[in-house]
Amino acid sequence: MNPLVDEFLGGKSGLLVAMGPTGSGKTHTVFGTARNPGLVPLTLQKIFTAADESEGGNQSPRSFYLSMFEILCEGKGERILDLLSDAAELALQQSATIKGLKEVAISSAMDAENLVSRGMLKRSTAATDANSESSRSQCIITIRAVHKTVDQQSEHQISGSVLTIADLAGAERKKNTGNKGSRLLESNFINNTSMVFGLCLRALLDHQKNQKKTLEKHFKNSMLTRYLKDYLEGRKKMTLILNVKPGEDDYADTSYLLRQASPYMKIRYTSLDESSDLVSQKRTNVSLVCQENKKKRKVNKPEPEVVTAEEKELQRVSRSEQIMKNLFNALWTVSKQKISESEVAAKSMRELLKDKDIEILELKKELDDLKSRWSHVKQNDAASIAISSVSQTDLASDAALDNFHLSTELVQKISEECTYSDPEMSSAYCDMTEKSVDCDTSVANLIDEQELSSRYLKKEACTPDVTEPKCDLKKENTEIMGQVGNKESDGSESSEQTSAPDGGVTHAPSHLDDPSELSYTELRIVPCNLSAQFTDIQVSEKAPMEQSKEELSSNTEVESIQHDVDIKEMKQHDYQSSSQQLNCDAGVVSSNQPFLELQGMGAAHQNLDELVPEPEICEHTVKEAAAEHAHGQHVPDEGLPQTKASIAPTKDCQAGGTADDQKENLCQKEANEDLCASKPRENTKKTSSRRRLLPVASMMLKEFTGPAIDAADTKRATDGGGAKTLSGEQAAAGRSDALIRLLKAKSPPMRHRRG
Ligand SMILES: Nc1ncnc2c1ncn2[C@@H]1O[C@H](COP(=O)(O)OP(=O)(O)OP(=O)(O)O)[C@@H](O)[C@H]1O
C-alpha cells in the first residue's frame, strides 16, 4: 500500500482491491481492528503524516476528501449506497461518477477514521455459514487530495489525485455458505461481480499481450467494473491483494484464486489518463464543496464528456479541413504545372509560327526570282535562237570555203592520175588551156565531192546522230542523186557530143548546161557538209546545262535545214526525174556505188545485196562504153531514150541476160581489156575510187581521139583542097582544134562555177 500512497501524494491516482473467497480476511485486512489497523487507517495516517510534512516544507496546502459507498444487490439489480450520508438515491453515471455521493473533507487521520468507522456501521453484512459477519456488498472508500494553490472558491481550479480502496465480497460456495433465498441471490450477485472483475483483468491482459486483439468491454456487466473502468482498462495503476484461508478445506478456493490471479501480475499500466484524474478530482471536489456548503448541492454535469464531444467534433472538422486543404493544394500544384506546360507549348508554337512565316516569305521571294528569271530565260532563248541561226549561216560559209579547197586539191590529184594513167596524153593534156582543165577538174570535183559525201555518210553511220538522222540521210541522198545526175549528164554529154550528126562537137540540149543548175548542184554540197559538221558539233559540244537551249536552237536549225531540204527537194524533183534516168542510162557506174550505199544506209540490208552490183561488172559496163568509143562503134543519136537502150543490156548482164547479151558482154570485156592494156597492172589493183575515175579519164581521152574528131579533121581536110592523105602533124593539129572547140563548148559553165 505504500507505493500507492506515495504516488497518490505525488498526484497520481491508484486503486487497491482486496479479493479472495469469503471469510478469508479481506475486511479484516482493509479495515482491521483498533488493535490491528487495516490498510485504510494506515493510509490515512500516512497521508496526513505526509501532508503535515509538506505543509512544514512550504509546499502548497492540500485538502483531502473521503467518500464511502457500497454496491449491493437489490432484487435482480444493483444499487449504490452512500455509507457516509443518508442519501437515499445514488446513481452511477456514464463517466464513472456517482451522482449524490457524499465526500467528506478530512483534516486528520482521526477524523477520517471516524468517518470510515461510521460508514462501516452502515455497511450491510450478514451472517453466513462461512462468516458470521460476511460482507454482502462491494465497499469502496475514496480519498481525494485537493491542492489549494489558486483559489479555493473556484471549482474549476481544483486538481488532485484519488486513492481508491475496494473491499470486495468474496465468492461464496453454496454448500459452504448455505445461503438460501435472498442470501443466495446475494451470493450470485457477489460471485457474478467477482467473475466480471476477473474477466476484465483477463481481457486487459490479453489485449496487452496482443494489441491487434480488441479489448473486450466486460466492465459493462457490473456496476463495480463500470465504476473502476479506468483501472480495468489500464489507464490507472491498480494493486490487488489476494486473501486466502490457510485451512485444508480452502485449498481448492485458494488454488483457484492463485491460478486465476497470478497472470494479472503481468498487467502493465502504460498510460494514465490525467483527464479522468481531473474529472475524478473535480467530482471529489464538488462533493467536498457540497459537504461544506449544504445550500449548493448541485451535481454538476460531467463537463469532460462535453469537452470530449467538442474536441471530437473539432477533430473531425479539423481533419476534414486538413483533407480538403491537402486536396486543394494538390489540385493547385497540378493546375500550376499544367498552366506552365501550356505556356511553354504556346511559346514554342509562337516561335514555330514565326519561323514558318519567315520561310513562307523566303519562298515567295524565291518564287518571284524564279519567275523573273524564267521571263529572262524566255527572252534570252528567243535571242539565242536568232544568234544560232546566224552562226549556222557562218558555219555554212566556212564549210563552203573548206569544200572549195578540198575540190581544188582533188582536181590536182585527178590531173596527176590522168597523167600517170596515160603518159602520151599527159603532155597534150597539160598544155591545154586553163578552161579545158577546169572542165576535167569540175567533173573530178563532182566525183570527189560525191566520195566525200559518201564518207560523211559512213561517218554518220558510225556516229550516232540522235537529233536528225533521217534529215541528213535525205539530204545526202538528194545531194548524191544530184551529183550522180550531174556526173551522168557529163557522160551523156560526152556521148552526145561524139554522136553529133554533123561530125562536130555539139552540145546536146540539157538543163545541166544551165549555170544555175551547176551552181545549184555545188551549193547543195554545202548543207551536206554542214549537216555533218553540225552533227559533230552537236555531239561534241553539247553540255548538260545548256541542253535545253541547244535543243531549242538545234530543233530550230534542224527545222530550218529540213525546210531548206524540202524546198530543194521540191526544186530538184523535176531534175531527179530526169537525172534518175540518166543515172541508169549513162553507164557512169562510179556514181552508183555511193548511191547504193545510201540506199543501204536508209533501207534494209537485204536490198543492198540485190541492188549493189559487183564493182567489176559495173566497171565492165563503163569499159564497154569506152570500148565502143575506142573502136568507133556507131552510137545512134537518139537522145536519152537511146542511151537507156544502150544501158539496158548492162542490167540484163547483171541479172544473167540472154545469149546475145552474153556475146555483147564478151565484146565489151575485150574492149575494156584493150582500153586497160595500156594501164599498168598495178592501177587495176588500186582502190575503187581510182577505178571509178579511170572511165571518166578514158572517156575524155576517147573524146579527144574519137571518130568525131577524126571526122571533123577529115571534113576539114576535104574542104581544104583535095589532099587525100594528111601527115601525122596535120592530123594532130586537127584533133587539137577539135578539142579546143569541145572545151570552149564546155567552158561557160566552168567559168561560172569558178566565179
Ligand atoms: N489476520 C487475522 N488475524 C486474526 N483474525 C483474523 C485475521 N484475518 C481474519 N480474521 C478473522 O476472520 C474472520 C473473518 O474475517 P473477514 O471477515 O475479514 O473475512 P472476509 O474475507 O472479509 O469475509 P467476507 O468475505 O465474507 O467478508 C474475522 O472474524 C476475523 O476476525
PDBQT file of the ligand as one rigid body, heavy atoms in Angstrom, charges set to zero:
ROOT
HETATM    1  N1  LIG A 801      -5.238 -11.971  10.275  1.00  0.00    +0.000 N 
HETATM    2  C1  LIG A 801      -6.147 -12.208  11.018  1.00  0.00    +0.000 A 
HETATM    3  N2  LIG A 801      -5.948 -12.271  12.309  1.00  0.00    +0.000 NA
HETATM    4  C2  LIG A 801      -6.960 -12.549  13.134  1.00  0.00    +0.000 A 
HETATM    5  N3  LIG A 801      -8.121 -12.766  12.767  1.00  0.00    +0.000 NA
HETATM    6  C3  LIG A 801      -8.404 -12.713  11.546  1.00  0.00    +0.000 A 
HETATM    7  C4  LIG A 801      -7.425 -12.460  10.586  1.00  0.00    +0.000 A 
HETATM    8  N4  LIG A 801      -7.968 -12.465   9.413  1.00  0.00    +0.000 NA
HETATM    9  C5  LIG A 801      -9.237 -12.730   9.635  1.00  0.00    +0.000 A 
HETATM   10  N5  LIG A 801      -9.532 -12.878  10.805  1.00  0.00    +0.000 N 
HETATM   11  C6  LIG A 801     -10.845 -13.170  11.335  1.00  0.00    +0.000 C 
HETATM   12  O1  LIG A 801     -11.505 -13.946  10.471  1.00  0.00    +0.000 OA
HETATM   13  C7  LIG A 801     -12.817 -13.612  10.385  1.00  0.00    +0.000 C 
HETATM   14  C8  LIG A 801     -13.195 -13.381   9.010  1.00  0.00    +0.000 C 
HETATM   15  O2  LIG A 801     -12.623 -12.448   8.551  1.00  0.00    +0.000 OA
HETATM   16  P1  LIG A 801     -13.156 -11.371   7.391  1.00  0.00    +0.000 P 
HETATM   17  O3  LIG A 801     -14.405 -11.005   7.737  1.00  0.00    +0.000 OA
HETATM   18  O4  LIG A 801     -12.159 -10.418   7.301  1.00  0.00    +0.000 OA
HETATM   19  O5  LIG A 801     -13.303 -12.234   6.159  1.00  0.00    +0.000 OA
HETATM   20  P2  LIG A 801     -13.710 -11.711   4.878  1.00  0.00    +0.000 P 
HETATM   21  O6  LIG A 801     -12.785 -12.173   3.944  1.00  0.00    +0.000 OA
HETATM   22  O7  LIG A 801     -13.986 -10.345   4.825  1.00  0.00    +0.000 OA
HETATM   23  O8  LIG A 801     -15.072 -12.449   4.577  1.00  0.00    +0.000 OA
HETATM   24  P3  LIG A 801     -16.199 -11.934   3.764  1.00  0.00    +0.000 P 
HETATM   25  O9  LIG A 801     -15.769 -12.015   2.520  1.00  0.00    +0.000 OA
HETATM   26  O10 LIG A 801     -17.181 -12.910   3.983  1.00  0.00    +0.000 OA
HETATM   27  O11 LIG A 801     -16.487 -10.633   4.183  1.00  0.00    +0.000 OA
HETATM   28  C9  LIG A 801     -12.995 -12.428  11.280  1.00  0.00    +0.000 C 
HETATM   29  O12 LIG A 801     -13.691 -12.795  12.366  1.00  0.00    +0.000 OA
HETATM   30  C10 LIG A 801     -11.661 -12.020  11.533  1.00  0.00    +0.000 C 
HETATM   31  O13 LIG A 801     -11.575 -11.572  12.802  1.00  0.00    +0.000 OA
ENDROOT
TORSDOF 0
